[in-house]
Amino acid sequence: MSTILIIGAGAAGSVVAKKCAMNTDVFTKIHLASRTLNKCEKVQKEVASPIEISQVDADNTAEVIALIEKVKPAIVVNMALPYQDLPIMDACLATGVNYLDTANYEPKDEAKFCYKWQWDYQERFQQKGILATLGCGFDPGVTNIFCAYANKHLFDEIHEIDIIDCNAGDHGKSFATNFNPEINIREVTQRGKYWKDGKFIEIDPLSISAMINYPEVGDKKSYLIYHEELESIVKNIPHLKQIRFWMTFSDNYIKHLDVLQSVGMTRIDPVVYNGVEIIPLQFLKALLPEPSSLAENYTGKTSIGCVFKGIKEGHKKEYLIYNVCDHAICNKEVSAQAVSYTTGVPAVVGAKMMLTGKWSGKGVINVEEFNPDPFLEELAKQGLPWHVVELKESLFS
């Protein structure tokens, strides 16, 4: 029997629970936990197979340890906030249980992507004889694994990578974020960064843009931002000379974001209001629509992939590996929009890889360090088909 403990019952965590319940050949017992128990109760009523639920404060390592000792899982899948990665990893260390997450650790008081905090756990996880798999969502996650696949099958040397992420869907709201608003806005408003010729180059937020022709979507204005997978890919893919991350934002989104920033609503430092300390961005999060509430009326598609340039047998080659996901189809299957689906399904596949022994090891490992082939084969079976195209002309204009 393989018991899985999922911590976090937000939009993506709910997808993980529901997809695990569709794969009881591997996940024979499923336990979902969250700070907000009614979120777990809602999922419990909607899943295909019975699951157990609990309330837990993921910031509290002692509570997580107690829950792990109660549930006795083979793996803990962390779908909580990035702030909570380290407390959950500490709990896994204390109990000797394997760990998987979809986003790297980020301190509450600073909008900063950095794997160092988690990579520093390497020796402790090795000594304990357990595995921590990092970044197994879509980006990071599937995009990293596309890189590993391209490096293994398509190129002798990869020289340039552009990760391109487009959500061409319409949720009908004047302003909303597709995943946790606090994390989304912190991600977008921090300084941009890309890697070139052996070093990272910083830029002002959203100061570089390009038109990119996305599969099944078409030309969309895309902005160069920093994303955490760049940090691990430059470490694990040899011969790389440049890597960038591009994401689409509508003019409406940018307009709202500009206003919110200008009036201080995106601040992450505390301010005093009526004698009480509040963090403006956390207050804004409470006002915005819950990402899981967007699914019902969401139309359109996401189109996410990687553009590779490099050398194969002495010839220059350029390839695109990508997935397109339809919001309405995701909603029909698991009552979720495509951004949640593309984050949750890869976590399920990664957990399945670990529980079946197709991914194994001791220590802290990013997903591109594993064999990409069994993961990508299973990913297509689980609802995220992927495609490889040799490009004859650039997607950028």
Protein Blocks (a to p, Z undefined) as FASTA:
>chain_A
ZZdddehjbfklmmmmmmmmmmmmlmmbccdddfblmlmmmmmmmmmbdcddddddfklm
klmmmmmmmnopabdcdfbdfklmmmmmmmmmmnopacddfbdcddfkbccddfklmmmm
mmmmmmnopacdehiafbgcjkmmmmmmmmmmmpmbdfbdcdddddfbdehiabdcfbdf
klmmmmmmmccdddeehiacdddehkaccddddehkbpcdddddddfklmmmmmmmghia
bdcddddddfklmmmmmmmmmnopmpcbdcdeehiacdfklmmmmmpccfklmmmmggcj
ddddddddddeehiacdddddddddfklmmmmnopafklmmmmmmmmmmmmmmmnopagc
edjddfklpcfklmmmmmmmnopacdddddfbdfbZZ
